[in-house]
Amino acid sequence: MYKLMIVEDEPVIRSGLKHYFDWKKLGIQTIVEAENGKDGLDTALLELPHLVITDIRMPVMDGLEMIGHLRTKLPETLFIILTGHSEFEYAQRAIHYGGVHDYLLKPLQYEKSFSVIVDCIEKIRDRQLETLGNPDNSIGLGTSLILDKMESLNQEDIQLFKKIESYIKKHINQELTLNMVAEHFFYNPSYLSRLFKTKLNINYMTFVSEIRIRYALECLKNSKYSITDVSLMCGYKSYKHFVKLFKSVSHMTPTEYRKQLRI
């Protein structure tokens, strides 16, 4: 689960942001606060948040100065700035020149703001896939982290996760959301999401990605399939996204993997 830091000098706005979304459903387990950029700088270095939402204009230190200090120290952290219409062009330049992922325009519009947050969470999840394994035990070398994690579970939990794995394999070329799987097995989505975290210590997206990439490794052994074909067979409509995930998990590109197999 992820950690969010809200940096805003107005307590009412900080409180409002904490309750604006159902953060836990989005994967945010912990929210920390700071009342200005200097406080945010100190808090971020202590708490190491995955995502930071910050106002621009604040006393002591503004939001962009804080980001400037943090982006080299916390390179994996994503930053979103809160901005009003009067600062809109300033915010766009900040994004263009780097360091800022996106912006939320005040007053917030729920659908647009929600889309920005979801995009950030997905990027954070993609980055975490890079830590699924190291060169000694990566999926690319044939090891299943899921099976390793299952060894310590009771038989009932093992059977559930194996059934889910089997279902995913059966529909591997399709979109497979947590809600779809939960509905198929008659589980509450929030409860099923907690099971992945508490039992396997991974989220559902990571679970699915490992299964898809392991399947890709097998498909790539067959020279009659192009890499684009394998991408679609594994449920990835975006070839670029497939290659990115494949490399983060197996530590090589699909082309490099095939060269290793001399295909």
Long-range contacts (C-beta under 8 A, 24 or more apart in sequence): 1-27, 1-28, 1-29, 1-30, 1-197, 1-203, 2-27, 2-28, 2-29, 2-30, 2-50, 2-51, 2-121, 2-124, 3-28, 3-29, 3-30, 3-31, 3-32, 3-47, 3-48, 3-49, 3-50, 3-51, 4-28, 4-30, 4-31, 4-32, 4-49, 4-50, 4-51, 4-52, 4-53, 5-31, 5-32, 5-33, 5-34, 5-40, 5-43, 5-44, 5-47, 5-49, 5-51, 5-52, 5-53, 6-31, 6-32, 6-33, 6-34, 6-52, 6-53, 6-54, 7-33, 7-34, 7-35, 7-36, 7-37, 7-39, 7-40, 7-52, 7-53, 7-54, 7-55, 7-58, 7-63, 7-66, 8-33, 8-35, 8-53, 8-54, 8-55, 8-58, 8-82, 9-35, 9-36, 9-55, 9-58, 9-59, 10-55, 11-35, 13-55, 13-82, 17-53, 20-108, 20-110, 20-113, 21-113, 21-114, 21-117, 25-190, 26-117, 26-118, 26-121, 27-121, 27-125, 27-203, 28-121, 36-60, 36-61, 37-61, 37-62, 37-63, 37-65, 37-66, 38-66, 40-66, 41-66, 41-69, 41-70, 44-70, 44-74, 44-77, 45-70, 45-73, 45-74, 48-74, 48-77, 49-74, 49-77, 50-76, 50-77, 50-78, 50-124, 51-77, 51-78, 51-79, 51-80, 51-120, 51-121, 51-124, 52-77, 52-78, 52-79, 52-80, 53-80, 53-81, 53-82, 53-104, 54-79, 54-80, 54-81, 54-82, 55-81, 55-82, 56-81, 56-82, 56-83, 56-87, 56-90, 56-91, 57-87, 64-94, 64-99, 64-100, 67-94, 67-99, 67-100, 68-99, 71-98, 71-99, 76-127, 78-120, 78-123, 78-124, 80-104, 80-116, 80-117, 80-120, 82-106, 125-203, 125-205, 125-206, 126-244, 126-245, 126-248, 128-206, 129-206, 129-209, 129-245, 129-248, 129-249, 130-248, 130-249, 132-206, 132-209, 132-210, 132-248, 132-249, 133-249, 133-251, 135-251, 138-249, 138-250, 138-251, 139-210, 139-213, 139-214, 139-217, 139-249, 139-250, 140-217, 140-249, 140-250, 140-251, 140-252, 140-257, 142-217, 144-210, 144-214, 145-202, 145-210, 146-200, 146-202, 146-207, 146-210, 146-211, 149-199, 149-200, 149-201, 149-202, 150-200, 153-199, 157-195, 157-199, 160-185, 160-195, 161-199, 161-200, 164-207, 165-207, 165-211, 168-207, 168-208, 168-211, 168-212, 169-211, 169-215, 172-211, 172-212, 172-215, 172-233, 172-234, 172-235, 173-232, 173-233, 173-234, 173-235, 174-235, 175-235, 176-208, 176-235, 178-204, 209-245, 209-249, 210-249, 212-236, 212-245, 213-245, 213-246, 213-249, 213-250, 216-242, 216-246, 216-254, 217-250, 217-257, 220-254, 220-257, 220-258, 220-261, 220-263, 221-261, 221-263, 223-263, 227-254, 227-255, 227-258, 230-254
